[in-house]
Amino acid sequence: MKRADNIREDHLAKREGLLKAGVELYPAGSPRTHTLGQILKDFDSLTDQNLLVAGRIRAVRLHGRAAFLDLKDASGRLQIFVSEANVGKILFDQLKEYYSEGDFIEVAGQTMVTKAGEPSLAAKNLRLLSKSLRSVPNDWFGLKDKEARFRRRYLDLLLNDETRAAFVTRSRLIMALRQFLNNAGFLEVETPILQTLPGGALARPFKTHLNALDLDLYLRVAPELYLKRLLVGGFEKVYELGRAFRNEGMDSSHNPEFTILEFYWAYQDREGLMGFTEKMISEVVAEVTGSTSLKVGDQMISFKPPWPRVGFVDLLKNQTGLDFDALDHEALLKAVKDLGLEIDPALDKGKIADELFKKKCRGHIIQPTFIIDHPIEISPLAKKASQNATRAARFQLVVCGNEYINAYNELNDPLEQAERFKAQERAAQAGDLETQPFDVDFIEALEYGMPPAAGWGLGVDRLAALLAGLGTLREVILFPTMRPLDLKS
């Protein structure tokens, strides 16, 4: 087997041969009349028509003064029959000597059926569109190594139909989410990605510097605080779908750069939002997959409403035996360590409970379930629940052990919000690296008055992975974050 560098040398030599023959290697485009998929679909009705197609050569089989090419475009694959008698000796010799698998070509010809009964295109003319300099991996052997697939996603897409299908599912999901919100009267907006304060979520930010203003900035961890400023400004139903960035760990459900969908709805509350969420997600799932039921591994997941509602503290007690309300910080920290978890003692009581929930409780939740009434300590932007001031009027949607949606009644009392920010500052001073900084400008906006509202956030990548039947976000992020090869230890 030839080494990759030898194959590239062969391709470079073929390039030189074509240049000496006066062949244009990279023309601007192709006025193709049909995609390959269209020809296969309408094959019987295209007899005796002059057709022009374009695509990438995926295989070449030479038979004396004739050749069979497998040509592929985004719509499908078609066999091309090329004979010296039809295209002439000069062009056929160029094909034989200088064309390679991976080259893009244009083919003019008419339909034919081979003796083996395969629908094909008999070439009358060929034109090179783009000369490849590297050998595309064989379809059969493909690109099996996961890391290689992620690093060279372009080859993964070329070789693996399952990969292409996953990103089609992702695209259809995003379209369905947008369409649902648009139909519900929401306005899509854009807010800053570069922010002076990284607010809206308890997460570590990425920091950068703006030279023009000699100013440190942060990549947003969430768009929340800017979207709520729009409620102050008079908009009542707004949403944003875009990138967020969190400088945290990487695993099957986390990537430092990810896609988030958030919306804010004036005069709505948590209860109304849970019903809206059931309708939205069940309809979107049906639109994308054709059903409200989805098989994940050996489990059949039903998104048909209604979904159960389980209290955060109740679930914690049922799964671990620990009574959140009865234990103080030190007792809870000791009890969690006794369960085998290493917890940062700088975390407050609510965050300790949240770590316990993530590691001991969430994985047991398979069917769509609303987890409600979280400790107020881990919900610094949410209103208190009316029936219990130590709880937040909040819910999370958990499916198959993962959180997909976080939502709550938005805190619009500027003085209480300021006190919550101060509590977050104290937590940061105690060593907590994931806190909400005090945002003076946001407090000023609240002081002008923000209507009662409910807010909602969805991890789009996670839902895309679920609907595509894949177990990791990297499979539905086109170019996931990876360590450069030259930095690997």
Beta strands, then each sheet from edge to edge (+ up, - down):
strand 1: 51-63
strand 2: 66-73
strand 3: 76-83
strand 4: 104-113
strand 5: 119-130
strand 6: 187-188
strand 7: 194-195
strand 8: 206-210
strand 9: 215-219
strand 10: 237-245
strand 11: 257-266
strand 12: 293-296
strand 13: 299-302
strand 14: 309-311
strand 15: 369-372
strand 16: 384-385
strand 17: 388-392
strand 18: 394-399
strand 19: 402-409
strand 20: 453-459
sheet 1: 1+ 2- 3+ 5+ 4- 1+
sheet 2: 6+ 10+ 11- 20+ 19- 18+ 15- 14-
sheet 3: 7+ 9- 8+
sheet 4: 12+ 13-
sheet 5: 16+ 17-
end
